[in-house]
Amino acid sequence: GTGKTTVASLIAAHFTKGCLGPGNLLEINAASNTGVDDMRNVISQAHYKAIGASPVKVIILDEAHRLTGNAWDSLLKPIEEPLPHCYWILCSTNPGKIPDTIKTRCVTYVFRQVSELDLYDLLQAVAIKESYSTGEEIIEAIAENSSGSPRQALTNLELCASAKSANEARSLMQSALQLKGPVHLARLLLERRKPSWASVAKIVASIDADAETTRIVIVNYIAGALIKAKSDHEAASILTLLDNFTTPYVGSDKLAPLLVSLGFALRLNEV
């Protein structure tokens, strides 16, 4: 949450002179494209120049540490001797798992945790812009409990915007940590580009909460997004998504109802 992928996109915009069409920017989630065949497909796409104002192609590999050994081996030559029109950017939260043979071929930038003071300034600015009546003590509590991550701090600010005290804010943030998986699911579902089934199933497998608790978190999160919808079209889209999770689950069915809801939300029934 310190801005790695955001900065990667800014670098891409610089190299392509602001042209970030599908041909100029290729973003790959290495967490779900881990194998050598996935990387060979990426390498084959790297050979083609982009069509349009800029021929430059930028390839961003997010969560790069998740690649397999064979996948990394396939990238050695393309990264060491990239094509003149192609740039590679690797983003990782665990650089220790990236082979040294790759690291020595790259320029490395380390993103450090943001100071509590900077987080406080960010939160204050956003709270004013969003017309939140969040007190200074609550903003301080959020800055202290966001682990140096602006993304987490902004998430916590939204969560605690109506908190009455710093203690209540801390309690809300602690509860949210236990429900991180369900909230992550809800966020993915609200994105314009729907996630793959494999990535959704992986999150479900990592969630400690039962299916009904997960459903409730998802429903509340999506309902919050519905209230903030800026157009009838956006509201209709969110309503359609919300409708998949409005029926309570039976505990004895375990994960099955949740998986069905997620399948309909991703429109897998239309495939």
Secondary structure, 3 states (H helix, E strand, C coil): CCCHHHHHHHHHHHHCCCCCCCCCEEEEECCCCCCHHHHHHHHHHHCCCCCCCCCCEEEEEECHHHCCHHHHHHHHHHHHCCCCCEEEEECCCCHHHCCHHHHCCCCCCCCCCCCHHHHHHHHHHHHHHCCCCCCHHHHHHHHHCCCCCHHHHHHHHHHHCCCCCHHHHHHHHHHHHHCHHHHHHHHHHHCCCCCCHHHHHHHHHHCCCCHHHHHHHHHHHHHHHHHCCCCHHHHHHHHHHHHHHCCCCCHHHCCHHHHHHHHHHCCHHHC
